[in-house]
Amino acid sequence: MFHKILVALDHSSLSNQVFKQALAKTNNASLMLLHLLSPTAEGYPVPTAPDKYTEELGNLMSLYLHQWEVYHKEGLDFLRSHAVQATSSGISTEYIQGQGSSGKRICELARTCQI
């Protein structure tokens, strides 16, 4: 019997199917939802270099930081919406958002949380 099920989520249709499968398979287990911010993911903000003027660097950095904050918040909102759905189905649910290579980070989290 599982005590906790780790569910890695992204914005793909397969991810939605995985989430639904995890909801169906809980059998009194709790869920740990994971979303990773990856530089290879669509929507990941990319800093750009100024073309002509050094003073533009500050503006570009501000723009990049704003884009990063939006990207980070959208990821958390995505996780929260799934957590609310699971919780409203009576399933104890936690979530975490991280950064990095999905395979490595999933294995690290599974070890850390003893899943």
Stockholm file with secondary structure:
# STOCKHOLM 1.0

chainA/1-115         MFHKILVALDHSSLSNQVFKQALAKTNNASLMLLHLLSPTAEGYPVPTAPDKYTEELGNLMSLYLHQWEVYHKEGLDFLRSHAVQATSSGISTEYIQGQGSSGKRICELARTCQI
#=GR chainA/1-115 SS CCSEEEEEECSSHHHHHHHHHHHHTCTTCEEEEEEEECTTSTTCCCCCCCSSCTTHHHHHHHHHHHHHHHHHHHHHHHHHHHHHHHHHTTCCEEEEEEESCHHHHHHHHHHHTTC
#=GC SS_cons         CCSEEEEEECSSHHHHHHHHHHHHTCTTCEEEEEEEECTTSTTCCCCCCCSSCTTHHHHHHHHHHHHHHHHHHHHHHHHHHHHHHHHHTTCCEEEEEEESCHHHHHHHHHHHTTC
//
